[in-house]
Amino acid sequence: MQLLDNVKMAVARRKLSSRKIEGSDDALEIWIHNKIRAEFKGSKEFREAIGRDELGEIKNQDVTEYQLHKLRKMLEYVSENSYHYRKVLNDAGIRPSDIRTIKDMGKIPVTDPSELAAEPFQFLCASQSKVMRAFTTSGTSGTRKRLFYTRNDVLNIIDSIAAALKAQGMTDGDTLQIMFPAVAAWDPSLMLDGACKIAGFSSVVASTADVDEQVKLMKENHTTMMIGLTSFIYRISVLAKDKHDLRSMGIKAIICSAEPLPEAMRRELISIWGCKVVAQYGMTEMGLASSIECGAYDGLHVNNADFIVEVVDPATGKQLGEREEGEMLWTSLSMEGTPLIRYRTRDLSCIIEPPCKCGFGTGIKIGKIMGRMDAQTKIGYGQKIYPLLFDEVVLAVPGVLSYDLVLDRDDYRDILTFRVEFKGDKEEGRKKIIAGLEGLDEIKDARQNDLIAPLMVEMLDVGCAPFEPKHQPIIDRREQYDADRSPGERAERPAAASN
């Protein structure tokens, strides 16, 4: 059995184009370009699309033409194999040949996660015999969705992960510590560990919340890189820094995944470990790994060989321009099991055109993830608040491990209660947190109009509640914000309550 497993591993490894790439900052771009060159060599249709017999140096327009070529092929594929997309495209009167530009994608109806959750088999494009793995995830939204990966899907995901790790400096001599807390039905550790084994990298899965055990595993396995849930890595780091000399351990990169990376948290992690700290973004629906930051810290490089990303106005669906914030739509170009077209993420970001300061010269990036549409709410006269707004203030105070915000209402006033898990002098920490929060325009405006009560900050002991992965920090216990607050009613609040 061991021999058979070794043979399968060797066969799979030979299929990875990333194995031929040396570790360097441009490893991911080289991997993307190699896929484009392979398609150019094997596809007369692609050569005709770009109007050249020789590809030469790959330009940004070549990447776009490759994506559109792959999209047309994918539209043909889903029309033939997916009941859902066959009906959607027929009803919309869309033919693959109609899509000649990225703007043309606006003609294609979006795919809502609720549709995938309701009828997953209507999206399945491969026979069950070709499905290597089925995965059920509730994701950030809490809606359970079932995805299907073929063998080619899994190998392609592994290949892209290996290329991304090489772009962060991973070599055969490094060890990756994989730090996702064990969670039923949501465990990217398995995919990452398998990817490392097939790609020839060393890795260790470390899901324990025990700080000393995490550090012990790092020392025993000579860990040089870390990847894991953003808040989990942060928690382990803050709790360990006073007990261990973390800077002496030789960690050269930390990859924060599955949650946004606030700048306050990045600064603290860099201070603790003395290495670069980058964000990674992905979804189970797109195979977990789809984009990653570089050392320029100005957006995440997208795997443009396998995905097209659009950013649209969530209210109108209109495609937005460079660095205009909106909802991301993702389209898979290579998936065989459950390919998704113009899939709504509810995640807010923007498009950043090349080149990048890191030297990446082709393919778009996505901007820093600004949060989720369904995580936003309002206070006061309609000031919009969201987790990242408070992350940059609360997490900037040394000693903060985690927090949540509970929203209540008393008459016309909103009541904001911050519950902060804190290590250190609680009273001093509370003063700093309140000072930071009161400096936010959203808070100042609402306070000046007497539409929120004085801020309440409760300082909690470390470990007072179990660590909760993918924690939603804003808990809104009010009735619907606008239910009893029309603009006219807000202007006519009791005079006795005025400042």
C-alpha positions as CSV (number, residue, x, y, z in Angstrom):
1,M,0.0,0.0,0.0
2,Q,2.9,2.3,0.9
3,L,4.5,1.6,-2.5
4,L,1.2,2.3,-4.3
5,D,0.8,5.6,-2.5
6,N,4.4,6.6,-3.4
7,V,3.8,5.8,-7.0
8,K,0.6,7.9,-7.0
9,M,2.5,10.7,-5.4
10,A,5.2,10.6,-7.9
11,V,2.7,10.6,-10.8
12,A,0.8,13.5,-9.4
13,R,4.1,15.4,-8.7
14,R,5.1,15.1,-12.4
15,K,1.9,16.9,-13.4
16,L,2.8,20.0,-11.4
17,S,4.2,22.8,-13.5
18,S,5.2,24.6,-10.3
19,R,7.9,22.0,-9.7
20,K,9.9,23.5,-12.6
21,I,9.9,27.0,-11.1
22,E,12.5,28.2,-8.6
23,G,11.4,30.0,-5.5
24,S,11.3,33.8,-6.2
25,D,9.1,36.8,-5.9
26,D,7.8,36.3,-9.4
27,A,7.1,32.5,-9.1
28,L,3.4,33.0,-9.3
29,E,3.5,35.2,-12.4
30,I,5.9,32.7,-14.1
31,W,3.5,29.9,-13.3
32,I,0.6,31.9,-14.8
33,H,2.6,32.7,-17.9
34,N,3.6,29.0,-18.3
35,K,-0.1,28.1,-18.4
36,I,-0.8,30.8,-21.0
37,R,2.1,29.5,-23.1
38,A,0.8,25.9,-22.9
39,E,-2.6,27.0,-24.0
40,F,-1.1,29.1,-26.9
41,K,0.9,26.0,-28.0
42,G,-2.1,23.7,-27.9
43,S,-5.0,25.9,-29.0
44,K,-5.4,27.2,-32.6
45,E,-8.5,29.1,-31.4
46,F,-6.4,31.0,-28.8
47,R,-3.7,31.8,-31.3
48,E,-6.4,33.2,-33.6
49,A,-7.9,35.2,-30.8
50,I,-4.7,37.1,-30.1
51,G,-3.7,37.2,-33.8
52,R,-0.2,35.9,-33.5
53,D,1.8,32.8,-34.4
54,E,4.5,33.6,-31.9
55,L,3.7,34.5,-28.3
56,G,7.0,36.1,-27.3
57,E,7.0,38.2,-24.1
58,I,3.6,38.0,-22.4
59,K,1.9,41.4,-22.0
60,N,-1.1,42.3,-19.9
61,Q,-3.4,42.2,-22.9
62,D,-2.3,38.7,-23.6
63,V,-3.4,37.7,-20.1
64,T,-6.8,39.3,-20.7
65,E,-7.2,37.6,-24.1
66,Y,-6.3,34.2,-22.5
67,Q,-8.9,34.8,-19.8
68,L,-11.6,35.6,-22.3
69,H,-10.6,32.6,-24.5
70,K,-10.9,30.3,-21.4
71,L,-14.2,31.9,-20.4
72,R,-15.7,31.2,-23.8
73,K,-14.6,27.6,-23.5
74,M,-16.0,27.4,-20.0
75,L,-19.4,28.8,-21.1
76,E,-19.5,26.0,-23.7
77,Y,-18.6,23.5,-21.0
78,V,-21.2,24.6,-18.6
79,S,-23.8,24.9,-21.3
80,E,-23.2,21.2,-22.1
81,N,-22.9,19.9,-18.6
82,S,-24.6,22.1,-16.0
83,Y,-28.4,22.1,-15.9
84,H,-28.3,25.5,-14.1
85,Y,-26.1,27.3,-16.5
86,R,-27.7,25.8,-19.6
87,K,-31.0,27.3,-18.5
88,V,-29.5,30.6,-17.4
89,L,-27.6,31.2,-20.6
90,N,-30.4,30.1,-22.8
91,D,-32.9,32.3,-21.0
92,A,-30.5,35.3,-21.3
93,G,-29.8,34.5,-25.0
94,I,-26.1,34.4,-24.3
95,R,-23.7,32.5,-26.6
96,P,-20.0,32.0,-25.7
97,S,-19.0,33.9,-28.9
98,D,-20.9,37.0,-27.5
99,I,-18.2,37.5,-24.9
100,R,-15.3,39.4,-26.5
101,T,-14.4,41.8,-23.6
102,I,-14.4,41.8,-19.8
103,K,-17.2,44.4,-20.1
104,D,-19.3,41.9,-22.1
105,M,-19.4,39.7,-19.0
106,G,-22.1,42.1,-17.7
107,K,-24.5,40.4,-20.1
108,I,-24.2,37.2,-18.1
109,P,-26.5,36.9,-15.0
110,V,-24.7,36.6,-11.7
111,T,-24.8,33.4,-9.6
112,D,-26.0,33.8,-6.1
113,P,-24.7,31.5,-3.3
114,S,-28.3,30.7,-2.4
115,E,-28.8,29.1,-5.8
116,L,-25.7,26.8,-5.3
117,A,-26.9,26.0,-1.8
118,A,-30.4,25.0,-3.0
119,E,-29.5,22.9,-5.9
120,P,-25.7,21.8,-5.9
121,F,-26.2,19.0,-8.3
122,Q,-27.6,21.4,-11.0
123,F,-24.1,23.0,-11.0
124,L,-22.2,19.7,-11.1
125,C,-20.5,19.2,-14.5
126,A,-18.6,16.0,-14.0
127,S,-19.9,12.4,-13.5
128,Q,-19.7,11.1,-9.9
129,S,-17.0,8.7,-11.0
130,K,-14.7,11.6,-11.8
131,V,-15.4,13.4,-8.5
132,M,-12.3,13.0,-6.3
133,R,-13.7,15.0,-3.4
134,A,-17.0,16.5,-2.4
135,F,-16.9,19.3,0.2
136,T,-19.7,20.9,2.2
137,T,-19.0,24.3,3.7
138,S,-21.1,26.9,5.5
139,G,-18.4,29.5,4.7
140,T,-18.7,33.0,6.2
141,S,-22.3,33.4,5.3
142,G,-23.5,30.4,7.2
143,T,-25.3,28.9,4.2
144,R,-24.3,25.3,3.6
145,K,-23.0,24.7,0.0
146,R,-21.8,21.5,-1.5
147,L,-18.9,21.6,-4.0
148,F,-17.4,18.9,-6.2
149,Y,-13.7,18.6,-7.2
150,T,-12.3,16.3,-9.8
151,R,-8.7,14.9,-9.7
152,N,-7.7,17.6,-12.2
153,D,-9.3,20.3,-10.0
154,V,-7.4,19.1,-6.9
155,L,-4.1,18.9,-8.8
156,N,-4.5,22.3,-10.2
157,I,-5.3,23.8,-6.8
158,I,-2.2,22.1,-5.4
159,D,-0.1,23.4,-8.2
160,S,-1.3,27.0,-7.6
161,I,-0.7,26.7,-3.9
162,A,2.9,25.5,-4.5
163,A,3.5,28.5,-6.9
164,A,2.1,30.9,-4.4
165,L,4.2,29.5,-1.6
166,K,7.3,29.7,-3.8
167,A,6.5,33.4,-4.4
168,Q,6.7,33.9,-0.7
169,G,10.1,32.3,-0.5
170,M,9.3,28.7,0.2
171,T,12.0,26.2,-0.8
172,D,12.5,22.5,-0.3
173,G,14.5,23.2,2.8
174,D,11.6,25.1,4.5
175,T,8.8,23.8,6.8
176,L,5.3,25.3,6.7
177,Q,3.4,25.3,10.0
178,I,-0.4,25.1,9.1
179,M,-2.4,26.8,11.9
180,F,-6.1,26.5,11.4
181,P,-8.1,25.5,14.5
182,A,-9.8,22.2,13.9
183,V,-13.4,22.9,12.8
184,A,-15.9,20.3,11.5
185,A,-16.7,20.7,7.8
186,W,-14.2,23.5,7.5
187,D,-10.6,22.5,7.5
188,P,-8.2,23.8,4.9
189,S,-5.3,22.2,6.8
190,L,-6.0,18.9,4.9
191,M,-5.7,20.5,1.5
192,L,-2.7,22.5,2.4
193,D,-0.9,19.6,4.0
194,G,-1.7,17.4,1.0
195,A,-0.5,20.1,-1.3
196,C,2.8,20.4,0.5
197,K,3.4,16.6,0.4
198,I,2.7,16.4,-3.3
199,A,4.7,19.5,-4.1
200,G,7.7,18.2,-2.1
201,F,7.5,20.7,0.8
202,S,7.7,19.9,4.5
203,S,4.7,20.8,6.6
204,V,3.2,20.3,10.0
205,V,-0.5,20.7,10.9
206,A,-0.8,22.6,14.2
207,S,-4.4,23.1,15.2
208,T,-3.9,23.3,18.9
209,A,-4.8,26.5,20.8
210,D,-2.1,25.7,23.4
211,V,0.5,28.4,22.9
212,D,3.4,26.4,24.4
213,E,2.6,23.4,22.2
214,Q,2.5,25.6,19.1
215,V,6.0,26.9,19.9
216,K,7.2,23.4,20.7
217,L,6.0,22.2,17.3
218,M,7.8,25.1,15.6
219,K,11.1,24.2,17.3
220,E,10.8,20.5,16.8
221,N,10.0,20.8,13.1
222,H,12.3,23.8,12.4
223,T,9.3,25.8,11.1
224,T,10.3,28.7,8.8
225,M,6.9,29.8,7.5
226,M,3.4,29.9,8.9
227,I,-0.1,29.9,7.3
228,G,-3.4,30.0,9.1
229,L,-6.5,31.7,10.3
230,T,-5.7,35.3,10.8
231,S,-7.2,35.7,14.3
232,F,-5.7,32.4,15.4
233,I,-2.2,33.3,14.4
234,Y,-2.6,36.7,16.0
235,R,-3.9,35.2,19.3
236,I,-1.1,32.6,19.5
237,S,1.5,35.3,18.8
238,V,0.3,37.8,21.4
239,L,0.0,35.2,24.1
240,A,3.4,33.7,23.3
241,K,5.5,36.8,22.9
242,D,6.2,37.4,26.6
243,K,7.1,33.7,27.2
244,H,9.2,33.0,24.2
245,D,11.8,34.7,22.1
246,L,9.8,34.5,18.9
247,R,12.1,36.7,16.8
248,S,15.0,34.2,17.3
249,M,13.1,31.3,15.7
250,G,13.9,32.3,12.1
251,I,10.3,32.6,10.8
252,K,10.6,34.3,7.4
253,A,7.0,34.7,6.3
254,I,3.5,34.5,7.8
255,I,0.5,34.1,5.5
256,C,-2.8,35.1,7.1
257,S,-5.9,33.4,5.6
258,A,-9.6,33.0,5.8
259,E,-10.2,36.4,7.5
260,P,-9.3,40.0,6.7
261,L,-5.9,41.2,7.9
262,P,-6.3,44.6,9.6
263,E,-3.2,46.8,9.4
264,A,-3.0,47.1,13.2
265,M,-2.8,43.3,13.4
266,R,-0.2,43.2,10.6
267,R,2.0,45.7,12.4
268,E,1.8,43.8,15.7
269,L,2.7,40.5,14.0
270,I,5.7,42.0,12.2
271,S,6.8,43.5,15.5
272,I,6.5,40.1,17.3
273,W,8.1,37.9,14.6
274,G,10.3,40.3,12.6
275,C,9.2,39.0,9.3
276,K,6.8,39.8,6.4
277,V,3.2,39.2,7.1
278,V,0.9,38.9,4.0
279,A,-2.8,38.2,3.5
280,Q,-4.3,35.4,1.4
281,Y,-7.8,35.3,0.0
282,G,-9.8,32.4,-1.2
283,M,-13.2,30.6,-1.1
284,T,-14.0,26.9,-1.0
285,E,-16.2,27.6,-4.1
286,M,-13.0,28.6,-6.0
287,G,-10.8,26.0,-4.5
288,L,-9.5,27.8,-1.4
289,A,-6.5,29.4,-3.0
290,S,-7.0,32.2,-5.5
291,S,-5.0,35.3,-4.5
292,I,-2.2,36.3,-2.2
293,E,-0.3,39.5,-1.2
294,C,3.3,40.3,-2.0
295,G,5.7,42.4,0.1
296,A,4.5,45.6,-1.5
297,Y,1.4,45.3,0.7
298,D,-0.8,47.0,-1.9
299,G,-3.4,44.4,-2.9
300,L,-3.4,40.6,-3.6
301,H,-2.2,39.0,-6.7
302,V,-4.9,36.9,-8.4
303,N,-4.4,33.6,-10.0
304,N,-5.4,35.1,-13.3
305,A,-4.8,31.8,-15.2
306,D,-7.8,30.2,-13.4
307,F,-10.1,33.1,-12.5
308,I,-11.6,36.3,-13.7
309,V,-12.5,38.8,-11.0
310,E,-14.9,41.7,-11.5
311,V,-15.9,44.4,-9.0
312,V,-19.4,45.7,-9.3
313,D,-21.8,48.1,-7.6
314,P,-23.9,45.7,-5.5
315,A,-27.0,47.8,-6.0
316,T,-26.8,48.2,-9.8
317,G,-24.5,45.4,-10.9
318,K,-22.4,47.9,-12.9
319,Q,-18.7,47.0,-13.3
320,L,-16.6,49.5,-11.4
321,G,-13.2,51.1,-12.4
322,E,-9.8,50.7,-10.8
323,R,-9.7,51.1,-7.0
324,E,-13.5,51.7,-6.9
325,E,-14.8,49.7,-4.0
326,G,-17.7,47.2,-4.6
327,E,-18.6,43.6,-4.5
328,M,-16.3,41.0,-6.0
329,L,-17.7,38.5,-8.5
330,W,-15.5,35.5,-9.3
331,T,-15.5,33.3,-12.3
332,S,-13.7,30.0,-12.5
333,L,-11.9,29.2,-15.8
334,S,-10.5,25.8,-15.1
335,M,-12.8,24.0,-12.7
336,E,-14.3,20.7,-13.9
337,G,-16.5,19.7,-11.0
338,T,-18.4,22.8,-9.9
339,P,-17.4,25.7,-12.1
340,L,-19.1,29.0,-11.2
341,I,-19.7,32.0,-13.4
342,R,-19.9,35.5,-12.0
343,Y,-20.3,34.2,-8.4
344,R,-21.4,36.7,-5.8
345,T,-19.0,36.8,-2.9
346,R,-20.6,39.5,-0.7
347,D,-16.9,40.6,-0.1
348,L,-15.9,44.2,-0.7
349,S,-12.7,45.1,-2.5
350,C,-11.5,46.8,-5.7
351,I,-9.5,46.0,-8.9
352,I,-5.9,47.2,-9.1
353,E,-4.3,47.3,-12.5
354,P,-0.6,46.2,-13.1
355,P,2.2,46.7,-12.7
356,C,3.0,46.1,-9.1
357,K,5.9,47.5,-7.2
358,C,7.1,43.9,-6.5
359,G,7.8,43.5,-10.2
360,F,4.6,41.6,-11.1
361,G,3.9,43.1,-14.5
362,T,0.7,41.4,-15.8
363,G,-2.7,40.6,-14.5
364,I,-5.0,42.5,-12.1
365,K,-4.8,42.5,-8.3
366,I,-7.6,42.8,-5.9
367,G,-7.4,45.5,-3.2
368,K,-7.4,44.8,0.5
369,I,-10.6,43.0,1.6
370,M,-12.7,45.7,3.3
371,G,-15.2,43.3,4.8
372,R,-18.5,41.8,3.9
373,M,-21.7,43.4,2.7
374,D,-23.7,41.5,5.3
375,A,-21.4,42.5,8.1
376,Q,-22.2,46.2,7.7
377,T,-24.8,48.1,9.7
378,K,-25.6,51.8,10.6
379,I,-25.7,54.0,13.7
380,G,-26.8,57.5,14.4
381,Y,-28.0,59.4,11.3
382,G,-26.9,56.6,9.1
383,Q,-23.2,56.4,9.7
384,K,-22.0,53.1,8.2
385,I,-20.0,50.8,10.5
386,Y,-18.3,47.6,9.8
387,P,-15.7,45.3,11.6
388,L,-12.6,46.6,9.8
389,L,-13.4,50.2,11.0
390,F,-13.1,49.1,14.6
391,D,-10.3,46.5,14.0
392,E,-7.9,49.3,13.1
393,V,-8.6,51.1,16.4
394,V,-9.3,48.4,19.0
395,L,-6.5,46.0,17.8
396,A,-4.0,48.8,17.7
397,V,-4.1,48.8,21.5
398,P,-1.4,46.5,22.8
399,G,-2.8,43.6,24.8
400,V,-6.1,43.2,22.9
401,L,-6.7,39.6,21.8
402,S,-10.2,39.8,20.5
403,Y,-13.4,41.9,20.8
404,D,-17.0,42.1,19.8
405,L,-19.5,45.0,19.6
406,V,-23.0,44.6,20.9
407,L,-25.6,47.1,19.5
408,D,-28.7,47.9,21.5
409,R,-31.1,50.8,21.4
410,D,-32.7,52.9,24.1
411,D,-35.4,55.2,22.7
412,Y,-33.8,57.1,19.8
413,R,-30.2,56.4,20.9
414,D,-28.0,53.5,19.9
415,I,-26.0,51.9,22.6
416,L,-22.5,50.5,21.7
417,T,-20.9,48.1,24.1
418,F,-17.5,46.8,23.2
419,R,-16.4,43.6,25.0
420,V,-12.7,43.3,24.8
421,E,-10.5,40.2,25.7
422,F,-7.4,41.8,27.1
423,K,-4.0,40.9,28.5
424,G,-2.5,43.6,30.7
425,D,-3.6,46.7,32.6
426,K,-7.3,46.7,31.9
427,E,-8.0,50.3,33.0
428,E,-5.2,51.7,31.0
429,G,-6.3,49.6,28.0
430,R,-9.9,50.7,28.3
431,K,-8.9,54.4,28.3
432,K,-6.8,53.9,25.1
433,I,-9.6,52.0,23.4
434,I,-12.2,54.7,24.2
435,A,-9.9,57.4,23.0
436,G,-9.3,55.6,19.7
437,L,-13.0,54.9,19.2
438,E,-14.1,58.5,20.0
439,G,-11.6,59.7,17.3
440,L,-13.6,57.9,14.6
441,D,-15.7,60.3,12.4
442,E,-18.6,57.8,12.5
443,I,-18.6,57.9,16.3
444,K,-18.0,61.6,16.6
445,D,-20.8,62.6,14.2
446,A,-23.3,60.3,16.0
447,R,-22.2,61.6,19.5
448,Q,-22.4,65.3,18.4
449,N,-26.0,64.7,17.3
450,D,-26.8,62.8,20.6
451,L,-27.8,59.7,18.6
452,I,-25.6,57.3,20.4
453,A,-25.0,56.9,24.2
454,P,-21.6,57.3,25.7
455,L,-19.4,54.3,24.6
456,M,-19.2,51.3,26.9
457,V,-16.1,49.2,27.0
458,E,-16.0,46.0,29.1
459,M,-12.6,44.5,29.7
460,L,-12.6,40.7,29.9
461,D,-10.0,38.2,31.1
462,V,-8.0,36.1,28.6
463,G,-9.8,32.9,27.9
464,C,-13.1,34.0,29.3
465,A,-14.8,32.4,26.3
466,P,-13.6,29.7,23.9
467,F,-11.8,30.9,20.7
468,E,-14.4,31.1,17.9
469,P,-13.0,30.8,14.3
470,K,-14.4,33.2,11.8
471,H,-16.0,35.2,14.6
472,Q,-18.5,37.9,13.6
473,P,-17.6,40.8,15.8
474,I,-20.7,43.0,15.4
475,I,-23.8,41.6,17.3
476,D,-26.8,43.8,16.4
477,R,-29.7,43.3,18.9
478,R,-31.7,46.3,17.7
479,E,-34.8,45.9,15.6
480,Q,-34.2,46.7,12.0
481,Y,-32.1,50.0,11.9
482,D,-34.6,52.0,9.9
483,A,-37.7,50.4,11.2
484,D,-38.7,53.3,13.4
485,R,-36.2,55.9,12.2
486,S,-37.3,57.7,9.0
487,P,-35.3,60.8,8.2
488,G,-38.1,63.0,9.4
489,E,-38.4,61.2,12.7
490,R,-34.7,61.5,13.3
491,A,-34.8,65.3,12.8
492,E,-37.7,65.6,15.3
493,R,-36.2,63.8,18.3
494,P,-37.1,65.4,21.7
495,A,-35.6,68.8,22.2
496,A,-34.8,67.8,25.8
497,A,-32.3,65.3,24.5
498,S,-30.3,67.8,22.6
499,N,-26.8,68.7,23.6
